[in-house]
Amino acid sequence: MSVIKSKPDLSLKSDELGLNPVELSPNLSLATSKPSNRIIVDSGASEHYSPNKDWFIDYKEVKNKSIIVANGQRIPIRGIGNIPIIGDNRELLITNVNYIPEIKTTLLSPRELAKKGWKTLFKGQIGSVIHPSLKISLKATWDYNAYYLDFKIDSKVLCLSQAPETSESCDVQGQNSKVLDLYHKRLNHISKEFLIKTLSQLNLADLSPKSANSANLRNCDSCYKGKFTRVISREPLKSTSEALAIIDCDIAGPFRTRGYLGERYFITLTDRASRAI
């Protein structure tokens, strides 16, 4: 985990990941629903893992790397990147996090933290992740047989990383709009009016009701497609006696049984005058 001392430099490369032998952890299990938005400080994890791809910056795809979960199943690691968080009122960066969409919760490895000067202490119901030289102390609370880190995702850094090709600064208005777009997608594409009513009851740290009301929802392709309706023509088909003057096209499929080359559709072209196909 690194400390962002000034304006985040999103082009900064993290340390190279060592391919250490993967150890099993009781908290490393397959997800049966959407991933959790919490982080577990897991002493049994040899590396950092997360199923939340929208948390990542500096993301890179990974091949030929996997882990073995508690039931013995081998799960591939899809990518690696960094996760920006805010803890102890400081901007921090969890580096070298493996992206595994099949697991339930993000796991923070004390072993990886120890390599960068962090100390992890567990005492009763409270755990602490401490960096003595930087005077940072993160709290972890025991809940449901695990220590959960007290943090929040740094949406400002995520906002900067989502548009690296633009030279414009990520102002507050643009940041609020992107956060509002994110919740719009997560909450099943509801309208802005109902979205603001829902968010006002959650007391979100990264988006207040006043900020949400002033922000604008961006154009959403999924919403546009969902509002499309099929237009049916009631006019009778035009007749013609001239060959190839009007061609009717039709597509059939998909079929369960594939063709010799894997085809699942076929198209017919019919001349309306001669009815030749």
C-alpha positions as CSV (number, residue, x, y, z in Angstrom):
1,M,0.0,0.0,0.0
2,S,1.4,3.4,-1.0
3,V,0.6,6.9,0.2
4,I,-0.5,9.5,-2.3
5,K,1.3,12.6,-1.0
6,S,0.2,15.0,-3.7
7,K,-1.9,15.0,-6.8
8,P,-2.1,11.3,-7.9
9,D,0.2,10.4,-10.8
10,L,-1.8,7.7,-12.5
11,S,1.0,6.9,-14.9
12,L,3.3,5.8,-12.0
13,K,4.2,2.2,-12.2
14,S,3.9,0.0,-9.1
15,D,6.5,-2.5,-8.0
16,E,6.8,-5.7,-10.0
17,L,4.7,-8.5,-8.6
18,G,6.7,-11.5,-7.3
19,L,5.1,-14.8,-8.3
20,N,5.0,-16.3,-4.8
21,P,3.4,-19.7,-4.1
22,V,-0.3,-19.2,-3.5
23,E,-1.5,-20.2,-0.1
24,L,-5.1,-21.2,0.6
25,S,-7.3,-18.9,2.8
26,P,-10.6,-19.8,4.5
27,N,-12.0,-16.4,3.3
28,L,-11.1,-17.2,-0.3
29,S,-14.3,-18.8,-1.6
30,L,-16.4,-18.5,-4.7
31,A,-19.1,-15.8,-5.0
32,T,-22.7,-16.8,-5.5
33,S,-24.0,-13.3,-5.9
34,K,-22.7,-9.8,-6.6
35,P,-19.3,-9.0,-5.0
36,S,-19.1,-7.4,-1.6
37,N,-18.0,-3.7,-1.3
38,R,-15.9,-4.5,1.8
39,I,-12.2,-5.4,2.3
40,I,-11.1,-8.2,4.6
41,V,-7.7,-8.1,6.2
42,D,-6.8,-11.8,5.8
43,S,-3.7,-13.2,7.3
44,G,-4.2,-16.4,5.2
45,A,-3.9,-14.6,1.9
46,S,-0.5,-14.5,0.3
47,E,-1.4,-11.7,-2.2
48,H,-4.2,-9.1,-2.6
49,Y,-7.3,-10.2,-4.4
50,S,-10.5,-8.4,-5.5
51,P,-13.7,-9.1,-7.5
52,N,-14.5,-5.4,-8.0
53,K,-13.1,-4.4,-11.3
54,D,-14.6,-0.9,-11.2
55,W,-12.2,-0.2,-8.2
56,F,-9.1,-0.7,-10.3
57,I,-6.7,1.8,-11.9
58,D,-3.6,1.0,-14.0
59,Y,-5.3,-2.3,-14.8
60,K,-3.5,-4.9,-16.9
61,E,-4.7,-8.3,-18.1
62,V,-2.9,-11.4,-16.8
63,K,-2.5,-14.8,-18.4
64,N,-1.3,-18.2,-17.1
65,K,-1.8,-17.4,-13.4
66,S,-4.3,-18.9,-11.1
67,I,-5.2,-19.6,-7.5
68,I,-6.7,-22.6,-5.7
69,V,-9.8,-22.0,-3.5
70,A,-10.8,-23.9,-0.4
71,N,-12.8,-26.5,-2.3
72,G,-9.8,-27.4,-4.5
73,Q,-11.0,-25.6,-7.6
74,R,-8.4,-23.7,-9.6
75,I,-9.6,-20.1,-10.5
76,P,-7.7,-18.0,-13.1
77,I,-6.5,-14.5,-12.2
78,R,-7.9,-12.2,-14.9
79,G,-5.7,-9.1,-14.3
80,I,-3.8,-7.0,-11.9
81,G,-3.9,-3.3,-10.9
82,N,-4.1,-0.8,-8.1
83,I,-7.0,0.2,-5.9
84,P,-7.2,3.8,-4.5
85,I,-8.7,4.2,-1.1
86,I,-9.1,6.8,1.6
87,G,-8.2,5.7,5.2
88,D,-7.2,7.6,8.3
89,N,-8.0,10.8,6.3
90,R,-5.2,9.9,3.9
91,E,-5.1,9.0,0.2
92,L,-3.7,5.5,-0.1
93,L,-3.0,3.1,-3.0
94,I,-3.2,-0.6,-2.6
95,T,-0.8,-1.9,-5.3
96,N,-0.5,-5.2,-7.1
97,V,-4.1,-6.4,-6.5
98,N,-5.2,-9.5,-8.4
99,Y,-8.6,-9.3,-10.2
100,I,-10.6,-12.5,-9.7
101,P,-14.4,-11.9,-10.4
102,E,-15.3,-15.3,-9.0
103,I,-14.5,-14.6,-5.4
104,K,-16.8,-12.9,-2.9
105,T,-14.8,-10.2,-1.2
106,T,-11.6,-8.2,-1.6
107,L,-8.8,-9.7,0.5
108,L,-5.9,-7.6,1.8
109,S,-2.7,-9.6,2.5
110,P,-0.7,-8.7,5.6
111,R,2.3,-10.5,4.0
112,E,2.3,-8.1,1.0
113,L,1.8,-5.1,3.3
114,A,4.8,-6.2,5.5
115,K,7.0,-6.0,2.4
116,K,6.3,-2.3,2.2
117,G,6.8,-1.4,5.9
118,W,3.2,-2.0,7.2
119,K,2.5,-3.8,10.4
120,T,-0.8,-5.7,11.0
121,L,-2.0,-6.3,14.6
122,F,-5.1,-8.2,15.8
123,K,-6.4,-7.8,19.3
124,G,-9.8,-9.0,20.3
125,Q,-12.5,-7.4,18.1
126,I,-10.2,-4.7,16.7
127,G,-7.4,-5.0,14.1
128,S,-4.9,-2.4,13.1
129,V,-2.9,-1.8,9.9
130,I,-0.1,0.5,10.8
131,H,2.8,2.2,9.0
132,P,5.0,3.6,11.8
133,S,7.2,5.9,9.7
134,L,4.3,7.5,7.9
135,K,2.2,7.6,11.1
136,I,-0.8,6.0,9.5
137,S,-3.2,3.7,11.3
138,L,-6.1,1.9,9.7
139,K,-8.8,0.3,11.7
140,A,-10.3,-3.2,11.0
141,T,-13.4,-4.4,12.9
142,W,-14.2,-8.1,13.6
143,D,-17.5,-9.0,12.0
144,Y,-18.8,-12.3,10.6
145,N,-15.6,-14.2,11.4
146,A,-13.3,-11.7,9.7
147,Y,-11.6,-8.3,10.2
148,Y,-13.1,-5.7,7.8
149,L,-11.1,-2.7,7.0
150,D,-12.5,0.8,7.7
151,F,-12.1,2.6,4.3
152,K,-13.8,4.2,1.4
153,I,-12.9,4.1,-2.3
154,D,-11.2,7.3,-3.6
155,S,-13.6,8.2,-6.3
156,K,-11.6,11.3,-7.3
157,V,-8.6,9.1,-8.4
158,L,-11.0,6.7,-10.2
159,C,-12.5,9.7,-12.0
160,L,-9.1,10.8,-13.2
161,S,-8.1,7.3,-14.3
162,Q,-11.3,6.8,-16.4
163,A,-10.5,9.6,-18.8
164,P,-6.7,9.7,-19.3
165,E,-7.1,10.8,-22.9
166,T,-8.6,14.1,-22.0
167,S,-6.4,17.1,-21.0
168,E,-9.2,18.8,-19.0
169,S,-9.1,18.6,-15.2
170,C,-11.6,16.5,-13.4
171,D,-13.6,19.2,-11.8
172,V,-16.1,18.6,-9.0
173,Q,-19.1,18.8,-11.3
174,G,-17.7,16.2,-13.7
175,Q,-16.7,14.0,-10.8
176,N,-20.2,14.1,-9.3
177,S,-21.7,13.2,-12.7
178,K,-19.4,10.2,-13.1
179,V,-20.3,9.0,-9.6
180,L,-24.0,9.5,-10.3
181,D,-23.6,7.5,-13.6
182,L,-21.9,4.7,-11.7
183,Y,-24.8,4.5,-9.2
184,H,-27.3,4.8,-12.0
185,K,-25.8,1.6,-13.6
186,R,-25.5,-0.2,-10.3
187,L,-29.1,0.5,-9.3
188,N,-30.6,-1.0,-12.5
189,H,-30.7,2.2,-14.6
190,I,-33.4,4.0,-12.6
191,S,-34.3,7.6,-13.4
192,K,-32.4,10.5,-11.9
193,E,-35.4,11.5,-9.7
194,F,-35.7,8.0,-8.0
195,L,-31.9,7.7,-7.9
196,I,-31.5,10.9,-5.9
197,K,-34.2,9.8,-3.5
198,T,-32.5,6.5,-3.0
199,L,-29.0,8.0,-2.5
200,S,-30.3,10.6,0.0
201,Q,-31.2,7.7,2.4
202,L,-27.7,6.1,2.2
203,N,-25.6,9.0,3.4
204,L,-22.8,8.4,0.9
205,A,-19.4,10.0,1.5
206,D,-18.6,10.4,-2.2
207,L,-21.9,11.9,-3.3
208,S,-24.2,14.2,-1.2
209,P,-27.9,14.7,-2.2
210,K,-27.1,18.3,-3.1
211,S,-24.2,17.2,-5.4
212,A,-26.3,14.5,-7.0
213,N,-29.1,17.0,-7.7
214,S,-26.7,19.4,-9.5
215,A,-25.0,16.6,-11.4
216,N,-26.1,15.4,-14.8
217,L,-26.6,11.8,-16.0
218,R,-24.6,11.1,-19.1
219,N,-26.1,9.4,-22.2
220,C,-26.7,5.8,-21.3
221,D,-26.8,3.4,-24.3
222,S,-28.5,0.7,-22.3
223,C,-31.4,3.1,-21.4
224,Y,-31.8,4.1,-25.0
225,K,-31.9,0.5,-26.2
226,G,-34.4,-0.4,-23.4
227,K,-36.8,2.3,-24.7
228,F,-36.7,1.1,-28.3
229,T,-40.1,-0.1,-29.6
230,R,-40.9,-2.1,-32.7
231,V,-42.7,-0.1,-35.4
232,I,-45.1,-2.2,-37.4
233,S,-46.3,-1.0,-40.7
234,R,-50.1,-1.4,-41.4
235,E,-49.8,-0.5,-45.1
236,P,-50.2,-3.4,-47.6
237,L,-47.2,-4.6,-49.5
238,K,-46.6,-2.9,-52.8
239,S,-46.8,-5.1,-55.8
240,T,-44.7,-4.9,-59.0
241,S,-44.4,-6.7,-62.3
242,E,-40.8,-5.7,-62.9
243,A,-38.3,-8.3,-61.9
244,L,-35.7,-7.3,-59.3
245,A,-37.5,-4.1,-58.6
246,I,-38.3,-5.0,-55.0
247,I,-36.3,-7.5,-53.0
248,D,-37.7,-8.9,-49.7
249,C,-35.1,-9.9,-47.1
250,D,-35.7,-12.2,-44.2
251,I,-33.4,-13.6,-41.5
252,A,-34.2,-16.9,-39.7
253,G,-32.6,-18.1,-36.5
254,P,-31.0,-18.7,-34.1
255,F,-31.2,-22.5,-34.4
256,R,-30.1,-24.9,-31.7
257,T,-28.6,-27.2,-34.2
258,R,-25.7,-25.6,-35.9
259,G,-24.7,-26.1,-39.6
260,Y,-21.5,-27.7,-40.8
261,L,-19.6,-24.5,-40.4
262,G,-21.3,-23.5,-37.1
263,E,-24.0,-21.5,-38.7
264,R,-27.1,-20.6,-36.6
265,Y,-28.8,-18.2,-39.0
266,F,-29.7,-18.0,-42.7
267,I,-31.0,-15.2,-44.8
268,T,-33.4,-15.3,-47.8
269,L,-33.7,-12.8,-50.6
270,T,-37.0,-13.0,-52.5
271,D,-37.9,-11.2,-55.7
272,R,-41.4,-9.8,-55.2
273,A,-42.4,-9.9,-58.9
274,S,-41.3,-13.5,-59.7
275,R,-41.2,-14.8,-56.1
276,A,-37.9,-16.4,-56.9
277,I,-35.6,-16.9,-53.9
